[in-house]
Amino acid sequence: MALSCNNTLFPKPFFTSCSSQTQGTHFSNLPQPTKQDPIFKIKGPSTLSGHITISGSKNASLPLLAATLCCSGTSLLHNLPNVSDIQAMASILSSLGAKVDAFDGKMMVNSDGVGKVEVDLEEMKKIRGGFFVIGPLVARFGEAVVALPGGCNIGKRPVDLHLSGLRALGAVVELRQVLVLQCYRDGKVWARAANGRGLVGGKFRLDYPSVGATETLMMAASMADGTTMLSNVAKVMEPEVVDLARFLTDCGAWIEGAGSDNLIIRGKRQLYGSECVIKPDRIETGTFMLAAAITRSCILMSPVIPSRVSCLIDKLSQAGCKISRLDQQTLQVSAHPSHIGYDLKSFDIKTNPFPGFPTDLQPQTMALLTTCTGSSLVEESVFDNRMTH
């Protein structure tokens, strides 16, 4: 079985004036997902070979798209992955009044026309990442009405840290139940600036270094009046937090605290649209690395940022895989018997926030461990329902 997906590595930078291109853009230009059978039927055993091009990070793209709501003017994002979550987030932005146009792996967003602060309930059910818009909406427009997030069911994923943090920045936040078919369910969050104008700087310590809460509060604080101090945040070396902080800074925000558990953010009254390239997806990278190991194959992949998958590289090397960096952004992963000379050995993992072992790679890794010699211990410390696989 050949594995070949030789797409363009990174789209060429788009230098045409964003403001002129925004005129006449249409959300209908977004690529529509194709209908597929939800069941994969795979006949083995087979080996994989060839080169795979890694898509842009989905987990970085979603908060970056939400952050465009903070900005006046047009933002341009390159290398967005063509997945349903991105389509759903674009739909949410469009429903609020933003102009969204997608072309050649890029997405252009102009939020100057946003006239709504309430996200459609059905749109919010599609993805958990839609909840990111609450921070930008209440920060820029003084109000937001957002349904509780939908998405995958992998365990408790509360938003209490998001809401408590917004309260610390001067928001009045209420959680209400919505009457649907004579039954109260589908909770919505109402958030508004208590002073009637906008958020204000404040201090807040997260009980847990949640990536999502850190990103929500970072966006909100970037437009708050005054200085905000956030402590016990997801470390700014967490890849998705790094990407969001860089984008907000390019838009005019002032954020300090890279590499620490604390962030200091001086709010700006206005941010401006910017341009960024989405970094390659570390979970997709890791999944294909594990695919090579499971099938005892040898494959190449790029673009890759090795430091973002270093934990998995260490574990696979410990098992006996041969992992080579062919150039600055290309990895070769081999578990082929002719390369390793023996079978793969077992190893233990415990999931943790970055730079620990990613929870999103735990199921794939467990599949690999069923094929390794010896006993392995898999410990999940992030999501209580992740073991349902």
C-alpha positions as CSV (number, residue, x, y, z in Angstrom):
1,M,0.0,0.0,0.0
2,A,1.5,3.3,-1.1
3,L,1.1,6.4,1.1
4,S,1.5,9.4,-1.1
5,C,0.2,12.9,-0.5
6,N,2.6,15.3,-2.1
7,N,0.8,18.6,-1.8
8,T,2.3,22.0,-1.8
9,L,4.4,22.4,1.3
10,F,3.3,25.9,2.3
11,P,1.2,28.2,0.1
12,K,3.0,31.2,-1.3
13,P,2.6,34.4,0.7
14,F,-0.4,36.5,-0.3
15,F,0.8,40.1,-0.7
16,T,-2.2,41.7,-2.4
17,S,-3.9,44.4,-0.3
18,C,-6.3,42.6,2.1
19,S,-8.7,45.6,2.2
20,S,-9.1,45.6,-1.5
21,Q,-9.6,41.8,-1.7
22,T,-12.2,41.8,1.0
23,Q,-14.8,43.6,-1.2
24,G,-17.2,41.1,-2.7
25,T,-15.9,38.1,-0.8
26,H,-18.5,35.4,-0.2
27,F,-18.7,32.6,2.4
28,S,-20.1,30.4,-0.4
29,N,-16.5,30.2,-1.8
30,L,-15.5,27.9,1.1
31,P,-14.8,24.3,0.1
32,Q,-17.7,22.1,0.9
33,P,-16.9,18.8,2.7
34,T,-17.5,15.7,0.6
35,K,-19.9,13.0,1.9
36,Q,-18.1,9.9,2.9
37,D,-19.0,6.5,4.4
38,P,-18.2,6.8,8.1
39,I,-16.7,3.3,8.2
40,F,-13.2,2.5,7.0
41,K,-12.7,-1.1,5.9
42,I,-9.0,-2.0,5.8
43,K,-7.5,-5.3,4.7
44,G,-4.1,-6.2,6.0
45,P,-1.4,-6.8,6.6
46,S,0.2,-4.1,4.5
47,T,3.1,-1.7,4.7
48,L,3.2,2.0,4.1
49,S,5.7,3.8,2.0
50,G,6.2,7.2,0.4
51,H,5.9,10.8,1.6
52,I,3.0,12.6,3.4
53,T,2.5,16.3,3.6
54,I,1.4,17.4,7.0
55,S,-1.5,19.8,7.2
56,G,-1.7,23.0,9.2
57,S,-2.6,22.6,12.9
58,K,-6.4,22.4,13.5
59,N,-6.0,23.1,17.3
60,A,-4.0,26.3,16.4
61,S,-6.4,27.4,13.6
62,L,-9.6,27.5,15.7
63,P,-8.5,30.1,18.3
64,L,-6.7,32.0,15.5
65,L,-9.9,32.3,13.5
66,A,-11.7,33.4,16.7
67,A,-9.0,36.0,17.3
68,T,-9.9,37.7,14.0
69,L,-13.0,39.0,15.8
70,C,-10.6,41.1,17.9
71,C,-9.3,42.9,14.9
72,S,-10.4,45.8,12.7
73,G,-9.7,45.3,9.1
74,T,-8.8,42.0,7.4
75,S,-6.8,39.1,8.6
76,L,-5.2,36.5,6.3
77,L,-4.4,32.9,7.5
78,H,-2.3,30.6,5.4
79,N,-2.1,26.8,5.5
80,L,-5.5,26.1,7.1
81,P,-6.3,22.4,7.2
82,N,-9.2,21.3,5.0
83,V,-11.3,19.7,7.8
84,S,-14.9,20.0,9.0
85,D,-14.0,21.9,12.2
86,I,-12.5,24.7,10.2
87,Q,-15.6,24.8,8.0
88,A,-17.8,25.0,11.1
89,M,-15.7,27.8,12.6
90,A,-15.9,29.8,9.4
91,S,-19.6,29.3,9.4
92,I,-19.8,30.7,12.9
93,L,-17.8,33.8,12.0
94,S,-20.0,34.3,8.9
95,S,-23.2,34.0,10.9
96,L,-22.0,36.8,13.2
97,G,-21.5,39.1,10.2
98,A,-17.9,38.6,9.3
99,K,-16.8,38.4,5.7
100,V,-15.1,35.1,5.1
101,D,-13.4,34.0,1.9
102,A,-11.4,30.8,1.4
103,F,-9.0,30.1,-1.5
104,D,-5.9,28.0,-2.1
105,G,-5.5,26.8,1.5
106,K,-5.9,30.4,2.8
107,M,-8.8,32.1,4.6
108,M,-9.4,35.9,4.7
109,V,-11.6,37.2,7.5
110,N,-12.9,40.8,7.9
111,S,-14.9,41.3,11.1
112,D,-15.7,45.0,10.6
113,G,-19.3,44.0,9.6
114,V,-20.0,41.9,12.7
115,G,-23.5,43.0,13.8
116,K,-24.4,40.1,16.1
117,V,-23.1,38.9,19.4
118,E,-25.1,35.7,19.7
119,V,-23.9,32.5,18.0
120,D,-26.5,30.2,16.5
121,L,-27.2,27.2,18.7
122,E,-27.0,24.7,15.9
123,E,-23.6,26.1,14.7
124,M,-22.2,25.8,18.3
125,K,-23.2,22.2,18.6
126,K,-20.8,21.2,15.7
127,I,-17.5,22.0,17.4
128,R,-16.2,22.7,20.9
129,G,-13.8,25.3,19.4
130,G,-16.7,27.6,18.6
131,F,-16.7,28.6,22.3
132,F,-13.5,30.6,21.7
133,V,-15.5,33.5,20.2
134,I,-16.9,34.4,23.7
135,G,-13.6,36.2,24.7
136,P,-13.2,38.4,21.5
137,L,-17.0,39.2,21.4
138,V,-17.3,40.5,24.9
139,A,-13.9,42.2,24.7
140,R,-14.6,44.1,21.5
141,F,-18.4,44.5,21.6
142,G,-19.1,44.4,25.3
143,E,-21.5,41.4,25.1
144,A,-21.7,37.8,24.0
145,V,-24.3,35.1,24.0
146,V,-22.7,31.7,23.3
147,A,-24.1,28.2,23.7
148,L,-22.2,25.7,25.7
149,P,-19.7,23.9,23.4
150,G,-20.4,20.7,21.5
151,G,-17.9,18.5,19.9
152,C,-16.3,15.1,20.8
153,N,-17.3,13.2,23.9
154,I,-14.0,12.3,25.6
155,G,-14.8,13.3,29.1
156,K,-15.5,16.3,31.3
157,R,-14.4,19.5,29.5
158,P,-15.8,22.3,31.7
159,V,-15.7,26.0,30.7
160,D,-15.8,27.2,34.3
161,L,-12.2,28.6,34.1
162,H,-13.1,30.6,30.9
163,L,-16.1,32.1,32.7
164,S,-14.4,32.8,36.1
165,G,-11.6,34.5,34.2
166,L,-14.0,36.7,32.3
167,R,-15.6,37.7,35.6
168,A,-12.2,38.7,36.9
169,L,-11.9,41.0,33.9
170,G,-15.1,42.8,34.7
171,A,-17.7,40.7,33.0
172,V,-21.1,39.7,34.3
173,V,-21.6,36.1,33.3
174,E,-24.7,34.0,33.6
175,L,-25.4,30.4,32.6
176,R,-29.1,29.9,31.5
177,Q,-31.0,26.9,30.2
178,V,-32.9,27.3,26.9
179,L,-36.4,26.0,26.4
180,V,-36.3,23.4,23.6
181,L,-39.4,21.3,22.8
182,Q,-40.8,22.1,26.2
183,C,-37.7,20.9,27.9
184,Y,-35.0,23.0,29.5
185,R,-31.6,22.0,28.1
186,D,-28.8,23.3,25.8
187,G,-27.4,25.8,28.2
188,K,-26.3,29.3,27.0
189,V,-23.8,31.7,28.4
190,W,-24.6,35.3,28.6
191,A,-21.6,37.6,29.2
192,R,-21.5,41.4,29.2
193,A,-19.2,44.1,30.4
194,A,-20.4,45.2,33.8
195,N,-19.5,48.9,33.1
196,G,-21.4,48.9,29.9
197,R,-18.3,49.7,27.8
198,G,-15.7,46.9,27.9
199,L,-13.6,44.6,29.9
200,V,-11.0,45.9,32.4
201,G,-7.6,44.5,33.5
202,G,-7.5,42.2,36.4
203,K,-5.8,39.3,38.1
204,F,-6.8,35.6,37.7
205,R,-5.2,32.3,38.7
206,L,-6.3,29.2,36.8
207,D,-6.9,26.2,39.0
208,Y,-5.6,24.1,36.1
209,P,-3.3,25.2,33.2
210,S,-6.1,24.8,30.6
211,V,-5.0,25.6,27.1
212,G,-8.5,26.6,26.0
213,A,-9.1,28.9,29.0
214,T,-5.6,30.4,28.6
215,E,-6.4,31.2,24.9
216,T,-9.8,32.6,25.7
217,L,-8.5,34.9,28.4
218,M,-5.5,36.0,26.4
219,M,-7.8,37.2,23.6
220,A,-10.1,38.9,26.1
221,A,-7.3,40.6,28.0
222,S,-5.7,41.9,24.8
223,M,-8.5,44.4,24.4
224,A,-9.3,45.0,28.1
225,D,-8.7,48.5,29.6
226,G,-5.6,48.2,31.7
227,T,-3.2,45.4,32.7
228,T,-4.1,41.8,33.2
229,M,-2.0,39.3,35.1
230,L,-2.8,35.6,34.5
231,S,-1.1,32.9,36.6
232,N,-0.8,29.1,36.3
233,V,-1.7,29.4,32.7
234,A,-0.8,26.8,30.0
235,K,2.9,27.5,29.4
236,V,3.5,29.9,26.6
237,M,5.7,27.3,25.1
238,E,2.5,25.2,24.5
239,P,2.5,25.2,20.7
240,E,-1.1,26.5,20.2
241,V,-0.6,29.2,22.8
242,V,2.6,30.3,21.2
243,D,0.9,30.6,17.8
244,L,-2.0,32.7,19.2
245,A,0.3,35.0,21.3
246,R,2.4,35.6,18.2
247,F,-0.7,36.5,16.1
248,L,-2.2,38.8,18.7
249,T,1.2,40.5,19.1
250,D,1.4,41.0,15.3
251,C,-2.1,42.6,15.5
252,G,-0.9,45.1,18.0
253,A,-1.4,43.4,21.4
254,W,1.1,43.6,24.2
255,I,1.8,40.2,25.8
256,E,4.7,39.3,28.1
257,G,5.7,36.1,29.9
258,A,6.9,33.7,27.2
259,G,8.0,30.3,28.6
260,S,6.6,30.9,32.1
261,D,3.4,30.1,34.0
262,N,2.4,33.7,34.1
263,L,1.2,36.2,31.5
264,I,1.1,40.0,31.7
265,I,-1.1,41.6,29.1
266,R,-1.6,45.3,28.6
267,G,-4.9,45.8,26.8
268,K,-5.2,47.9,23.7
269,R,-8.4,49.6,22.6
270,Q,-8.0,48.5,19.0
271,L,-6.2,45.7,17.3
272,Y,-5.7,45.4,13.6
273,G,-5.8,42.5,11.2
274,S,-2.6,40.7,10.4
275,E,-1.3,37.7,8.4
276,C,0.1,34.4,9.6
277,V,1.0,30.9,8.5
278,I,-0.5,28.0,10.5
279,K,2.2,25.7,11.8
280,P,2.1,22.0,10.9
281,D,-0.2,19.8,13.0
282,R,1.8,18.0,15.7
283,I,-1.1,15.5,16.2
284,E,-1.3,14.6,12.5
285,T,2.5,14.3,12.5
286,G,2.4,12.0,15.5
287,T,-0.4,9.9,14.0
288,F,1.6,9.2,10.9
289,M,4.7,8.4,12.9
290,L,2.7,5.9,14.8
291,A,1.2,4.5,11.6
292,A,4.7,3.8,10.4
293,A,5.5,2.0,13.6
294,I,2.3,0.0,13.8
295,T,2.7,-1.3,10.2
296,R,6.5,-1.8,10.5
297,S,7.0,0.6,7.6
298,C,9.2,3.4,6.5
299,I,7.7,6.8,5.5
300,L,8.8,10.4,5.2
301,M,6.8,13.4,6.3
302,S,7.0,17.2,6.1
303,P,6.7,19.9,7.1
304,V,7.4,18.9,10.7
305,I,8.6,20.8,13.8
306,P,10.5,18.1,15.6
307,S,10.5,19.9,19.0
308,R,6.7,19.8,19.0
309,V,6.7,16.0,18.9
310,S,9.9,15.4,20.8
311,C,8.1,13.3,23.5
312,L,6.8,10.9,20.9
313,I,10.2,10.8,19.1
314,D,11.8,9.7,22.4
315,K,9.2,7.0,23.0
316,L,9.4,5.5,19.5
317,S,13.2,5.6,19.6
318,Q,13.0,3.8,23.0
319,A,10.8,1.2,21.3
320,G,13.4,0.7,18.5
321,C,12.2,2.8,15.7
322,K,14.8,4.7,13.6
323,I,13.9,8.3,13.3
324,S,16.0,10.6,11.1
325,R,15.8,14.3,10.4
326,L,16.6,14.5,6.6
327,D,16.5,18.3,6.5
328,Q,15.1,21.2,8.6
329,Q,11.5,20.1,8.2
330,T,11.5,16.5,7.0
331,L,11.4,13.4,9.2
332,Q,11.9,9.8,8.2
333,V,10.3,7.2,10.5
334,S,11.2,3.6,10.1
335,A,10.1,0.4,11.9
336,H,10.8,-1.8,8.9
337,P,12.5,-5.1,10.0
338,S,15.3,-4.5,7.5
339,H,16.1,-1.2,9.3
340,I,15.6,-2.1,13.0
341,G,16.6,-5.8,12.9
342,Y,14.3,-6.8,15.7
343,D,10.7,-6.3,16.9
344,L,9.6,-3.1,18.7
345,K,9.8,-3.1,22.5
346,S,7.1,-1.9,24.9
347,F,7.2,1.4,26.7
348,D,5.0,3.3,29.2
349,I,3.3,6.6,28.7
350,K,1.4,9.1,30.9
351,T,-0.5,11.9,29.2
352,N,0.2,15.5,30.4
353,P,0.1,19.1,29.0
354,F,2.9,20.0,26.7
355,P,5.8,19.2,26.7
356,G,4.3,16.0,28.2
357,F,2.8,13.2,26.1
358,P,-0.2,14.5,24.1
359,T,-3.5,13.0,25.2
360,D,-4.6,13.2,21.5
361,L,-2.0,10.6,20.6
362,Q,-2.9,8.2,23.4
363,P,-5.4,6.0,21.5
364,Q,-3.0,5.6,18.5
365,T,-0.1,4.8,20.9
366,M,-2.1,2.2,22.7
367,A,-2.8,0.5,19.3
368,L,0.9,0.4,18.7
369,L,1.6,-1.0,22.1
370,T,-0.6,-4.0,21.4
371,T,2.0,-5.0,18.7
372,C,5.1,-4.5,20.9
373,T,7.0,-7.1,22.9
374,G,6.5,-6.9,26.6
375,S,4.0,-5.1,28.9
376,S,3.2,-1.4,28.8
377,L,1.4,1.0,31.2
378,V,-0.8,3.7,29.7
379,E,-1.9,6.4,32.1
380,E,-4.4,9.1,31.1
381,S,-4.4,12.3,33.2
382,V,-6.1,14.8,31.0
383,F,-9.5,13.5,29.9
384,D,-11.5,11.1,32.1
385,N,-13.3,9.4,29.2
386,R,-10.4,9.1,26.8
387,M,-10.1,5.4,27.3
388,T,-13.4,4.6,25.6
389,H,-11.6,3.6,22.5
